[in-house]
Amino acid sequence: MANLLSEKAATVLEFMQANAKADLTAAAIAEETGIEKKSITGVINGLQKKGFVIREVVEGQKDKLIRLTAEGAVQDPYAPKPEKTDE
């Protein structure tokens, strides 16, 4: 059975959950998780679409901070994709 998140997205979500109190930028997440900077935007976009993270503008900071949502904080990064039902 396939997972809800890609391997990279699960890695990012797991890292963010472990560092929930840290001020994380996309560049910092890429560096800490070993995901290429050119890939991290797409990974974060996917997590944002699912409602697991938000981008936050912080005055005086050049880069947006990536923050977990309440749902993202409790989401199992390796949860299986829900089965489709024929309704």
MODELLER restraints for C-alpha pairs under 7 A, 6 or more apart:
rsr = mdl.restraints
at = mdl.atoms
rsr.add(forms.Gaussian(group=physical.xy_distance, feature=features.Distance(at['CA:1:A'], at['CA:80:A']), mean=6.56, stdev=0.5))
rsr.add(forms.Gaussian(group=physical.xy_distance, feature=features.Distance(at['CA:2:A'], at['CA:80:A']), mean=5.78, stdev=0.5))
rsr.add(forms.Gaussian(group=physical.xy_distance, feature=features.Distance(at['CA:2:A'], at['CA:81:A']), mean=5.75, stdev=0.5))
rsr.add(forms.Gaussian(group=physical.xy_distance, feature=features.Distance(at['CA:3:A'], at['CA:78:A']), mean=6.10, stdev=0.5))
rsr.add(forms.Gaussian(group=physical.xy_distance, feature=features.Distance(at['CA:3:A'], at['CA:79:A']), mean=5.74, stdev=0.5))
rsr.add(forms.Gaussian(group=physical.xy_distance, feature=features.Distance(at['CA:3:A'], at['CA:80:A']), mean=3.99, stdev=0.5))
rsr.add(forms.Gaussian(group=physical.xy_distance, feature=features.Distance(at['CA:3:A'], at['CA:81:A']), mean=4.84, stdev=0.5))
rsr.add(forms.Gaussian(group=physical.xy_distance, feature=features.Distance(at['CA:4:A'], at['CA:79:A']), mean=5.90, stdev=0.5))
rsr.add(forms.Gaussian(group=physical.xy_distance, feature=features.Distance(at['CA:4:A'], at['CA:80:A']), mean=5.17, stdev=0.5))
rsr.add(forms.Gaussian(group=physical.xy_distance, feature=features.Distance(at['CA:4:A'], at['CA:81:A']), mean=4.04, stdev=0.5))
rsr.add(forms.Gaussian(group=physical.xy_distance, feature=features.Distance(at['CA:5:A'], at['CA:77:A']), mean=6.80, stdev=0.5))
rsr.add(forms.Gaussian(group=physical.xy_distance, feature=features.Distance(at['CA:5:A'], at['CA:78:A']), mean=6.96, stdev=0.5))
rsr.add(forms.Gaussian(group=physical.xy_distance, feature=features.Distance(at['CA:8:A'], at['CA:43:A']), mean=6.87, stdev=0.5))
rsr.add(forms.Gaussian(group=physical.xy_distance, feature=features.Distance(at['CA:9:A'], at['CA:43:A']), mean=5.55, stdev=0.5))
rsr.add(forms.Gaussian(group=physical.xy_distance, feature=features.Distance(at['CA:9:A'], at['CA:47:A']), mean=6.88, stdev=0.5))
rsr.add(forms.Gaussian(group=physical.xy_distance, feature=features.Distance(at['CA:10:A'], at['CA:77:A']), mean=4.62, stdev=0.5))
rsr.add(forms.Gaussian(group=physical.xy_distance, feature=features.Distance(at['CA:10:A'], at['CA:78:A']), mean=6.29, stdev=0.5))
rsr.add(forms.Gaussian(group=physical.xy_distance, feature=features.Distance(at['CA:12:A'], at['CA:33:A']), mean=6.75, stdev=0.5))
rsr.add(forms.Gaussian(group=physical.xy_distance, feature=features.Distance(at['CA:13:A'], at['CA:77:A']), mean=6.12, stdev=0.5))
rsr.add(forms.Gaussian(group=physical.xy_distance, feature=features.Distance(at['CA:14:A'], at['CA:77:A']), mean=6.04, stdev=0.5))
rsr.add(forms.Gaussian(group=physical.xy_distance, feature=features.Distance(at['CA:17:A'], at['CA:73:A']), mean=5.85, stdev=0.5))
rsr.add(forms.Gaussian(group=physical.xy_distance, feature=features.Distance(at['CA:23:A'], at['CA:65:A']), mean=6.31, stdev=0.5))
rsr.add(forms.Gaussian(group=physical.xy_distance, feature=features.Distance(at['CA:24:A'], at['CA:65:A']), mean=5.43, stdev=0.5))
rsr.add(forms.Gaussian(group=physical.xy_distance, feature=features.Distance(at['CA:24:A'], at['CA:66:A']), mean=5.59, stdev=0.5))
rsr.add(forms.Gaussian(group=physical.xy_distance, feature=features.Distance(at['CA:25:A'], at['CA:63:A']), mean=6.46, stdev=0.5))
rsr.add(forms.Gaussian(group=physical.xy_distance, feature=features.Distance(at['CA:25:A'], at['CA:64:A']), mean=6.20, stdev=0.5))
rsr.add(forms.Gaussian(group=physical.xy_distance, feature=features.Distance(at['CA:25:A'], at['CA:65:A']), mean=4.75, stdev=0.5))
rsr.add(forms.Gaussian(group=physical.xy_distance, feature=features.Distance(at['CA:25:A'], at['CA:66:A']), mean=5.63, stdev=0.5))
rsr.add(forms.Gaussian(group=physical.xy_distance, feature=features.Distance(at['CA:26:A'], at['CA:40:A']), mean=6.62, stdev=0.5))
rsr.add(forms.Gaussian(group=physical.xy_distance, feature=features.Distance(at['CA:26:A'], at['CA:66:A']), mean=6.72, stdev=0.5))
rsr.add(forms.Gaussian(group=physical.xy_distance, feature=features.Distance(at['CA:27:A'], at['CA:37:A']), mean=6.44, stdev=0.5))
rsr.add(forms.Gaussian(group=physical.xy_distance, feature=features.Distance(at['CA:30:A'], at['CA:36:A']), mean=6.03, stdev=0.5))
rsr.add(forms.Gaussian(group=physical.xy_distance, feature=features.Distance(at['CA:30:A'], at['CA:37:A']), mean=5.60, stdev=0.5))
rsr.add(forms.Gaussian(group=physical.xy_distance, feature=features.Distance(at['CA:30:A'], at['CA:40:A']), mean=6.00, stdev=0.5))
rsr.add(forms.Gaussian(group=physical.xy_distance, feature=features.Distance(at['CA:47:A'], at['CA:53:A']), mean=5.85, stdev=0.5))
rsr.add(forms.Gaussian(group=physical.xy_distance, feature=features.Distance(at['CA:48:A'], at['CA:54:A']), mean=5.76, stdev=0.5))
rsr.add(forms.Gaussian(group=physical.xy_distance, feature=features.Distance(at['CA:51:A'], at['CA:69:A']), mean=6.94, stdev=0.5))
rsr.add(forms.Gaussian(group=physical.xy_distance, feature=features.Distance(at['CA:51:A'], at['CA:72:A']), mean=6.99, stdev=0.5))
rsr.add(forms.Gaussian(group=physical.xy_distance, feature=features.Distance(at['CA:52:A'], at['CA:68:A']), mean=5.91, stdev=0.5))
rsr.add(forms.Gaussian(group=physical.xy_distance, feature=features.Distance(at['CA:52:A'], at['CA:69:A']), mean=5.30, stdev=0.5))
rsr.add(forms.Gaussian(group=physical.xy_distance, feature=features.Distance(at['CA:52:A'], at['CA:71:A']), mean=5.72, stdev=0.5))
rsr.add(forms.Gaussian(group=physical.xy_distance, feature=features.Distance(at['CA:52:A'], at['CA:72:A']), mean=3.78, stdev=0.5))
rsr.add(forms.Gaussian(group=physical.xy_distance, feature=features.Distance(at['CA:53:A'], at['CA:66:A']), mean=6.58, stdev=0.5))
rsr.add(forms.Gaussian(group=physical.xy_distance, feature=features.Distance(at['CA:53:A'], at['CA:67:A']), mean=5.40, stdev=0.5))
rsr.add(forms.Gaussian(group=physical.xy_distance, feature=features.Distance(at['CA:53:A'], at['CA:68:A']), mean=4.37, stdev=0.5))
rsr.add(forms.Gaussian(group=physical.xy_distance, feature=features.Distance(at['CA:53:A'], at['CA:69:A']), mean=5.16, stdev=0.5))
rsr.add(forms.Gaussian(group=physical.xy_distance, feature=features.Distance(at['CA:53:A'], at['CA:72:A']), mean=6.20, stdev=0.5))
rsr.add(forms.Gaussian(group=physical.xy_distance, feature=features.Distance(at['CA:54:A'], at['CA:66:A']), mean=5.82, stdev=0.5))
rsr.add(forms.Gaussian(group=physical.xy_distance, feature=features.Distance(at['CA:54:A'], at['CA:67:A']), mean=5.35, stdev=0.5))
rsr.add(forms.Gaussian(group=physical.xy_distance, feature=features.Distance(at['CA:54:A'], at['CA:68:A']), mean=6.42, stdev=0.5))
rsr.add(forms.Gaussian(group=physical.xy_distance, feature=features.Distance(at['CA:54:A'], at['CA:69:A']), mean=6.64, stdev=0.5))
rsr.add(forms.Gaussian(group=physical.xy_distance, feature=features.Distance(at['CA:55:A'], at['CA:64:A']), mean=5.92, stdev=0.5))
rsr.add(forms.Gaussian(group=physical.xy_distance, feature=features.Distance(at['CA:55:A'], at['CA:65:A']), mean=5.65, stdev=0.5))
rsr.add(forms.Gaussian(group=physical.xy_distance, feature=features.Distance(at['CA:55:A'], at['CA:66:A']), mean=4.75, stdev=0.5))
rsr.add(forms.Gaussian(group=physical.xy_distance, feature=features.Distance(at['CA:55:A'], at['CA:67:A']), mean=6.33, stdev=0.5))
rsr.add(forms.Gaussian(group=physical.xy_distance, feature=features.Distance(at['CA:56:A'], at['CA:64:A']), mean=5.33, stdev=0.5))
rsr.add(forms.Gaussian(group=physical.xy_distance, feature=features.Distance(at['CA:56:A'], at['CA:65:A']), mean=5.08, stdev=0.5))
rsr.add(forms.Gaussian(group=physical.xy_distance, feature=features.Distance(at['CA:56:A'], at['CA:66:A']), mean=6.30, stdev=0.5))
rsr.add(forms.Gaussian(group=physical.xy_distance, feature=features.Distance(at['CA:57:A'], at['CA:64:A']), mean=4.89, stdev=0.5))
rsr.add(forms.Gaussian(group=physical.xy_distance, feature=features.Distance(at['CA:57:A'], at['CA:65:A']), mean=6.52, stdev=0.5))
rsr.add(forms.Gaussian(group=physical.xy_distance, feature=features.Distance(at['CA:58:A'], at['CA:64:A']), mean=6.57, stdev=0.5))
